Amino acid sequence: MYDGHVLMNVVGEDGKKYVCLIDTGSPSSSCFHGGNVPLELMGEKIRLGTSSHGVEVEKIIEMLGRHIDYLLGYTVLKQFKMVIDTNKNIIQLRNNESVESKDHNVKLSFTKVMQVPVIHAFLIGSDNTRKKIKCFFDTGAKVSYVHSKLLSDPNYFQQKTAVLKKDFSPFIGKFDTTVYSTKIVLTSYQQQNTHQPKATSNETKELHWALGSLPSTLESMFFSNCDAVLGTDIFQHYSILEIDYTNSCLYLNKNQSPDNDNTKRI
């Protein structure tokens, strides 16, 4: 981890080590240097284009505060099951045909919007009422966000919990945001149009979570299909996370995972 971002060291076809940013919030993947050396992952050679969606690569690296060589989004991540273990600072890659993980505390199903995982959650009010929200799961985000219309509800967010944080976006640069503490429950619940929802699968316990508001330009971009963005602060609650795109499942664990032959350092 580097400043709330998940980085992975990978060996290229030329034998050199390259730094990859793991970004579940990106539908695509990119090479951030001119050499465009193929990466070798699980025995597969992966060559990426240099597109950065019209954003200058140098600016992204400057805002991140360190050099990276590749951004790995859905187009690459979908090819593997990936375990991020922040206890050991490692990432494990597994074949998509491998058996389902049994060593987890919570199993969450997700859908996808624009190839970005969407998980369901409940905001827990001060009166213990639950409000269902849909959340992008974005490992490219070090700060979590919620739509401003929800953030203004004092039942779920209290002004006394306000803390100022700094963040950046490739689209608008650096910005400040005020985050507010609330309680949420992550769940696999997906049923629609009910006033008394019940989880149909595993769900987490109540988690204390800080969420901020995006600048208006970004809010209109990200919140047309969802209510929130949950970032890498998920690792404050669960130190191990496995994402399985093939079966649309997210596994959360607080225990350590064993090393294997496809372990990468982060």
Disulfide bonds with the S-S distance in Angstrom:
none
